[in-house]
Amino acid sequence: MAAKRILFISRSELVSPLHAEFKSHECQAMVVDDRASALKVLEARKADLVFTLPALPGYRAQELFDAMQLAGYTAPVIVFTEKGSAEEARYYMEMGAQDYWLCPLTWEKIEAVLPVDAPMRPVPQQARPQDVSIIGRHPSVARVLALARQVAPSKATVLISGESGTGKEMFARVIHAHSGRENGPFVAVNCAALPEHLLESELFGHEKGSFTGAISRKLGKFELASGGTLLLDEISEMALALQAKLLRALQEGEIDRVGGVETVKVDVRVLATTNRNLEQSVEKGEFRQDLFYRLNVIPLRLPPLAQRGEDVLLLADFFIRRHAKEYGLGVLQFSDEARDWLMAHDWPGNVRELQNLMERAVLLAGAGPIRLVHFLMDGQEWSPDLPEDPDADPVANPGVQRLPQASAMAPDADGRIPTIQEMEMHLIIKSLDKTAGNRTKASELLGISVRTLRNKLGEYRKIGLDIP
């Protein structure tokens, strides 16, 4: 594997303490302190990852984002600072930063975000046919997949509908991967995540000074996706006024930046997804009829997971293998009762629900086999057949100063079975590791509220554990 190359736009003293780590891990670190030098490195495709301070003498990070957008440089950028603020973090994330960190930099954090594939490619999220696979053998899935591949080489817009969690974006990526545009960018926009005025800027871009906070030109997703594919996720949530502007972009192949005076030509294949019945939305006046017809040239309807028969088991086995490998565990098998339950469950959250449930089961089962109790569904008690050992309870025994390791999920060499509290603690810490410390995502993975997670972490601190 080629050595990773990291570009730092920074003062050298903030990076120099890590030089030994870079050398031992075969990483090449380049430190510059001006925009021109940084762009030379990016132009030569010599950076897999970029770290930048918000400002240096004669340099501002937003200038780098603008230049990268215009030139099509797509190395992920992380802004780091000695003194940060929530407002600054929000600003740079909107500019396109992958993340926003506070000093000091550490190798552990840097290693966690290093791109898997190097060197840097000139287009984002490149997807080739071999990189995208749909797991499933049910005829309903096979029919949709065959249609997706048949229409992929065309320029026709495709409307992918289905319940939440059925894998609509995966099918969009399949279309892109077989479209002849696979060497171009695949850009996805969640239309439900932004209010109307921000979504307009996100799609079409804006000029400097076009509204408060627009301190520089920003290219929209239509321009960034030019030559590739643009996915409009949850298109039904788009405001009516913005739908009219989208219709013009689809019909004419051109856009106007917010506050701009020039029309910009774009070459984009547009795909859209929805979890609603758009025909009903049209009847209610919530969605433009002409836009619906323009998007619905090729309709793809994805079946819910509950209607896919034994695909449930195929997907469950796939996710179990993936998560077991991720957590360094061996081969895990399902018990008969667990497989029966998987086939009988109605899966209201579809494939997304199954994926999250399988990760939870891997964390709880440890060495396996995976039993029904490891699914830990709502209202279900955790492993009621396991006896508690109050002498080993870290909450009752303040002398315990370390977290249980992976082996805590199974009896130790003396045959002692770990307590419920130990396994609970192990699961919480593993989930935080998995989500890089993001408590909101960890709580979603665990199926508990953020408040409950916060209270648990507070308990662990009281007994002397080092909890961030």
C-alpha positions in Angstrom: 0.0 0.0 0.0 1.3 3.4 -0.9 2.4 5.7 1.9 -0.2 8.2 3.0 0.5 11.9 2.3 -0.8 14.5 4.6 -0.7 18.3 3.9 -0.7 20.6 6.9 -1.3 24.3 6.3 0.0 25.3 9.7 2.8 26.7 11.9 5.4 24.0 12.0 5.5 23.8 15.8 2.0 22.4 15.8 3.0 19.5 13.6 6.6 18.7 14.5 5.7 16.7 17.7 4.1 14.1 15.4 7.0 13.5 13.0 8.2 10.3 14.8 4.6 8.9 14.5 4.5 9.8 10.8 7.8 8.1 10.1 6.9 4.9 12.0 3.6 4.7 10.2 5.0 5.5 6.7 3.1 8.7 6.4 4.6 11.7 4.5 3.8 15.0 6.2 4.1 18.2 4.3 3.9 21.5 6.1 3.3 24.8 4.3 2.0 28.2 5.5 0.5 29.8 2.5 -2.2 29.2 -0.1 0.0 29.1 -3.2 2.2 26.3 -1.8 -0.8 24.3 -0.7 -2.4 24.6 -4.1 0.8 23.4 -5.7 0.7 20.2 -3.6 -3.0 19.7 -4.4 -2.5 20.3 -8.1 0.1 17.6 -8.2 -2.3 15.2 -6.5 0.2 14.7 -3.7 -2.1 15.0 -0.7 -4.6 12.3 0.6 -5.7 14.5 3.5 -5.5 18.2 4.3 -5.3 19.9 7.8 -5.5 23.6 7.9 -5.6 26.4 10.5 -8.4 28.9 10.0 -5.9 31.7 9.3 -2.2 32.5 9.0 -0.5 35.7 8.0 -1.6 36.3 4.4 -3.8 33.2 4.4 -7.5 32.4 5.2 -8.9 28.9 5.0 -12.0 29.9 3.1 -9.8 30.9 0.2 -8.5 27.3 0.1 -12.0 25.9 0.0 -12.9 28.2 -2.9 -9.8 27.3 -4.9 -10.3 23.6 -4.3 -13.9 23.8 -5.5 -13.0 25.7 -8.7 -10.1 23.3 -9.5 -12.0 20.1 -8.5 -9.5 19.1 -5.9 -11.3 16.7 -3.5 -8.9 15.7 -0.7 -10.8 15.8 2.5 -10.0 18.9 4.6 -10.1 19.1 8.4 -9.9 22.5 10.1 -8.0 22.6 13.4 -7.5 25.5 15.8 -6.1 26.4 19.1 -9.2 28.3 20.2 -12.4 27.3 18.6 -16.1 28.1 18.7 -19.3 26.5 17.7 -20.0 29.3 15.2 -16.7 28.8 13.6 -17.1 25.1 13.4 -20.5 25.5 11.8 -19.1 27.9 9.3 -16.3 25.7 8.1 -18.5 22.6 8.0 -20.8 24.5 5.6 -17.8 25.5 3.6 -17.0 21.8 3.0 -14.7 20.8 5.8 -14.9 17.1 6.8 -14.4 18.0 10.5 -13.3 20.7 12.9 -10.8 19.9 15.7 -9.2 21.5 18.6 -5.5 21.3 19.2 -3.4 19.4 20.0 -3.3 17.1 17.1 -2.7 13.4 17.9 -1.7 10.5 15.8 -4.7 8.4 17.0 -7.2 11.0 15.7 -5.3 11.5 12.4 -5.0 7.8 11.8 -8.8 7.4 12.3 -9.6 9.8 9.4 -6.9 8.7 6.9 -8.6 7.8 3.6 -8.6 4.1 2.9 -7.6 4.5 -0.7 -4.6 6.5 -1.9 -3.5 8.4 -3.8 -6.1 11.1 -4.0 -8.4 11.0 -7.0 -9.5 14.1 -8.8 -13.2 13.3 -8.4 -15.2 12.7 -5.2 -16.9 9.5 -4.2 -15.9 7.7 -7.4 -18.0 4.6 -7.7 -17.1 1.8 -10.1 -19.4 -1.2 -10.8 -17.3 -3.5 -8.7 -17.4 -1.1 -5.7 -21.2 -1.2 -5.4 -23.2 -4.4 -4.7 -26.8 -5.1 -3.7 -27.2 -8.0 -1.4 -30.4 -10.0 -2.2 -31.9 -12.7 -4.4 -35.6 -12.1 -4.0 -37.3 -11.6 -7.4 -38.6 -8.2 -6.4 -35.1 -6.9 -5.9 -33.7 -8.7 -8.9 -36.3 -6.9 -11.1 -35.5 -3.5 -9.8 -31.8 -4.1 -10.1 -32.1 -5.3 -13.7 -34.1 -2.2 -14.6 -31.6 0.1 -12.8 -28.7 -1.4 -14.8 -30.6 -1.2 -18.1 -31.4 2.5 -17.8 -28.1 3.5 -16.2 -26.3 4.4 -19.5 -29.0 6.8 -20.5 -29.4 10.5 -19.3 -33.0 9.9 -18.1 -33.9 11.1 -14.7 -34.8 8.3 -12.3 -37.1 8.5 -9.3 -36.3 5.9 -6.7 -39.1 5.5 -4.1 -39.5 3.2 -1.1 -39.8 3.2 2.6 -37.0 4.8 4.8 -34.1 2.4 5.1 -34.7 0.3 2.0 -31.4 1.3 0.4 -32.5 4.0 -2.1 -29.0 5.6 -2.2 -27.4 2.3 -2.8 -29.5 1.8 -5.9 -28.6 5.4 -7.0 -24.9 4.5 -6.7 -25.5 1.3 -8.8 -27.0 3.5 -11.5 -24.0 5.9 -11.3 -21.5 3.0 -11.4 -23.0 1.6 -14.6 -23.8 5.0 -16.3 -20.7 5.7 -18.2 -20.2 8.6 -15.8 -18.6 6.5 -13.1 -15.3 8.5 -13.5 -17.2 11.6 -12.7 -18.4 12.8 -9.3 -21.3 11.3 -7.4 -22.8 14.1 -5.2 -25.8 13.6 -2.9 -27.9 16.3 -1.3 -30.4 15.7 1.5 -33.3 18.0 0.6 -34.9 17.5 4.0 -31.8 18.6 6.0 -31.8 22.3 5.0 -34.3 25.2 5.0 -35.3 26.6 1.7 -32.8 29.5 1.5 -29.9 27.3 2.4 -30.9 24.5 0.1 -31.0 26.9 -2.8 -27.5 28.0 -2.1 -26.4 24.3 -1.6 -27.8 23.3 -5.0 -27.0 26.3 -7.2 -24.2 28.1 -5.3 -24.0 31.8 -4.4 -21.9 34.8 -5.2 -20.0 36.8 -2.6 -22.2 39.3 -0.8 -25.5 37.8 -2.1 -26.8 37.4 1.5 -25.5 37.9 5.1 -22.6 35.6 5.7 -21.8 35.0 2.0 -18.3 36.2 2.3 -17.1 34.4 -0.8 -18.3 32.6 -3.9 -19.6 29.1 -3.3 -20.1 26.5 -6.0 -23.4 24.6 -5.8 -23.9 20.9 -6.0 -25.0 21.1 -9.6 -21.6 22.6 -10.6 -19.7 20.2 -8.4 -21.5 17.2 -9.9 -21.0 18.4 -13.5 -19.9 15.4 -15.6 -21.3 13.0 -13.0 -24.4 12.3 -11.1 -26.4 14.4 -8.6 -28.7 12.6 -6.2 -31.5 14.6 -4.7 -32.4 12.7 -1.6 -35.9 13.1 -0.1 -37.0 15.3 -3.0 -40.6 15.5 -1.6 -39.4 17.8 1.2 -38.3 20.6 -1.2 -40.3 23.8 -1.0 -42.6 24.6 -4.0 -40.7 27.8 -4.9 -37.4 26.0 -5.1 -39.1 23.2 -7.2 -39.7 25.7 -10.0 -35.9 26.6 -10.1 -35.0 22.9 -10.1 -37.4 22.2 -13.0 -35.7 24.9 -15.1 -32.3 23.4 -14.2 -33.4 19.9 -15.4 -35.1 21.2 -18.6 -32.4 23.7 -19.7 -29.3 22.2 -18.2 -28.3 25.5 -16.7 -28.4 27.2 -13.3 -28.1 30.7 -11.8 -26.1 31.1 -8.6 -27.9 33.0 -5.8 -27.0 36.7 -6.4 -25.4 35.9 -9.7 -25.9 37.6 -13.1 -24.5 34.9 -15.4 -26.1 31.6 -16.3 -23.9 28.6 -15.8 -24.2 25.5 -18.0 -24.0 22.1 -16.3 -23.9 18.5 -17.5 -25.5 16.5 -14.7 -27.4 13.2 -14.5 -30.1 13.7 -11.9 -31.5 11.0 -9.7 -34.1 11.6 -6.9 -35.4 9.6 -4.0 -38.5 9.8 -1.9 -40.2 7.8 0.9 -43.6 9.4 0.1 -46.2 8.8 -2.6 -45.4 11.8 -4.8 -48.6 11.3 -6.9 -50.6 12.0 -3.7 -48.4 15.0 -2.9 -49.2 16.3 -6.4 -52.9 15.9 -5.8 -52.6 17.8 -2.5 -50.7 20.6 -4.1 -47.6 19.9 -2.1 -45.5 18.9 -5.2 -45.4 20.4 -8.7 -47.0 18.1 -11.3 -44.6 19.2 -14.0 -41.6 18.4 -11.9 -43.0 15.1 -10.9 -43.3 14.1 -14.6 -39.8 15.4 -15.3 -38.3 13.3 -12.4 -40.5 10.2 -13.0 -39.1 9.3 -16.4 -37.8 6.0 -15.0 -39.6 4.9 -11.7 -37.9 2.5 -9.4 -39.9 1.2 -6.5 -37.9 -0.6 -3.8 -39.7 -3.3 -1.8 -39.7 -3.2 2.0 -37.4 -5.7 3.7 -40.3 -7.6 5.2 -41.4 -8.6 1.7 -38.0 -9.9 0.6 -38.1 -13.3 2.2 -34.8 -15.0 2.9 -32.9 -11.8 1.9 -33.2 -10.9 5.5 -30.9 -13.8 6.5 -28.5 -13.0 3.6 -28.3 -9.4 4.7 -28.0 -10.3 8.4 -25.1 -12.7 7.7 -23.4 -10.0 5.6 -23.6 -7.3 8.3 -22.5 -9.8 11.0 -19.4 -10.7 9.0 -18.6 -7.1 8.4 -19.0 -5.9 12.0 -17.2 -9.0 13.4 -14.2 -8.2 11.3 -14.4 -4.5 12.3 -14.3 -5.4 16.0 -11.6 -8.1 15.6 -13.9 -11.0 16.4 -14.0 -14.4 14.9 -16.8 -16.0 12.8 -20.2 -15.6 14.5 -23.2 -17.8 13.9 -26.9 -17.3 14.7 -28.8 -19.6 17.0 -32.0 -21.2 15.5 -34.2 -19.0 17.7 -32.4 -15.8 16.4 -32.8 -16.8 12.8 -36.5 -17.6 13.3 -37.0 -14.2 14.9 -35.2 -12.4 12.1 -37.6 -14.0 9.6 -40.7 -13.3 11.6 -39.9 -9.6 12.5 -41.8 -7.0 10.4 -38.7 -4.6 10.0 -40.4 -1.2 10.1 -36.9 0.4 9.7 -36.0 -1.9 6.8 -32.3 -2.6 6.0 -31.1 0.3 8.1 -32.8 -1.2 11.2 -31.3 -4.6 10.4 -27.8 -3.2 10.0 -27.9 -1.4 13.4 -29.4 -4.4 15.1 -26.6 -6.7 13.8 -23.9 -4.3 15.0 -25.6 -4.3 18.5 -25.7 -8.1 18.4 -22.0 -8.4 17.5 -21.1 -6.2 20.4 -23.2 -8.1 22.9 -22.5 -11.6 21.7 -18.7 -11.3 21.7 -17.6 -14.9 21.0 -21.1 -15.9 19.9 -23.3 -17.6 19.1 -25.8 -14.8 18.5 -28.9 -15.5 20.5 -32.2 -13.7 20.6 -31.3 -11.8 23.8 -28.4 -10.2 22.0 -30.8 -8.2 19.8 -31.8 -6.3 23.0 -35.1 -5.0 21.5 -37.3 -2.4 23.3 -38.5 -3.7 26.6 -36.2 -6.7 26.6 -34.0 -7.4 29.6 -30.4 -7.9 29.0 -29.4 -11.6 29.5 -31.7 -12.4 32.4 -30.2 -15.9 32.7 -26.7 -14.6 33.6 -26.1 -14.4 37.4 -24.7 -11.2 38.8 -21.5 -11.0 40.8 -21.9 -7.9 43.0 -18.2 -8.2 44.1 -17.2 -7.5 40.6 -19.7 -4.7 39.9 -17.6 -1.6 39.1 -20.4 0.7 40.3 -20.5 -1.0 43.7 -16.7 -1.3 43.9 -14.9 2.0 43.4 -11.6 0.2 43.3 -12.2 -0.8 39.7 -10.2 1.6 37.6 -10.3 0.2 34.1 -12.8 -0.6 31.4 -13.6 -4.2 30.6 -11.8 -5.5 27.5 -13.3 -7.4 24.6 -12.9 -10.6 26.5 -15.3 -9.3 29.1 -18.2 -10.3 26.9 -17.5 -14.0 27.7 -16.5 -15.9 30.9 -12.9 -15.4 31.9 -10.2 -18.1 32.5 -11.6 -18.7 36.0 -15.1 -19.2 34.7 -16.5 -16.0 36.2 -19.3 -14.6 34.1 -19.2 -10.8 33.6 -21.9 -8.8 35.3 -24.6 -6.9 33.5 -23.0 -3.7 34.5 -19.7 -4.7 33.0 -21.2 -5.7 29.8 -23.3 -2.5 29.7 -20.1 -0.5 30.2 -18.3 -2.5 27.5 -21.1 -1.9 25.0 -21.2 1.9 25.8 -17.5 2.3 25.4 -17.4 0.3 22.2 -20.2 2.4 20.8 -18.4 5.6 21.6 -15.2 4.2 20.0 -17.2 3.3 16.9 -18.7 6.8 16.6 -15.5 8.6 17.4 -17.0 9.9 20.6 -20.2 11.3 19.1 -22.7 10.7 21.9 -25.7 11.4 19.7 -24.7 8.7 17.2 -23.6 6.3 20.0 -27.0 6.7 21.7 -28.8 5.9 18.4 -26.7 2.8 18.0 -27.4 1.7 21.6 -31.1 2.4 21.3 -31.1 4.8 24.3 -31.5 8.5 24.8 -28.5 10.9 24.9 -29.6 11.8 28.4 -29.4 8.2 29.5 -25.9 7.8 27.9 -24.7 11.0 29.6 -25.9 9.8 33.0 -24.1 6.5 32.5 -20.9 8.2 31.6 -21.3 10.4 34.7 -21.5 7.2 36.9 -18.3 5.9 35.3 -16.5 9.1 36.1 -17.5 8.8 39.7 -15.8 5.5 40.1 -12.6 6.9 38.7 -12.7 5.9 35.1 -11.1 8.2 32.5 -14.2 9.2 30.5 -13.8 12.1 28.0 
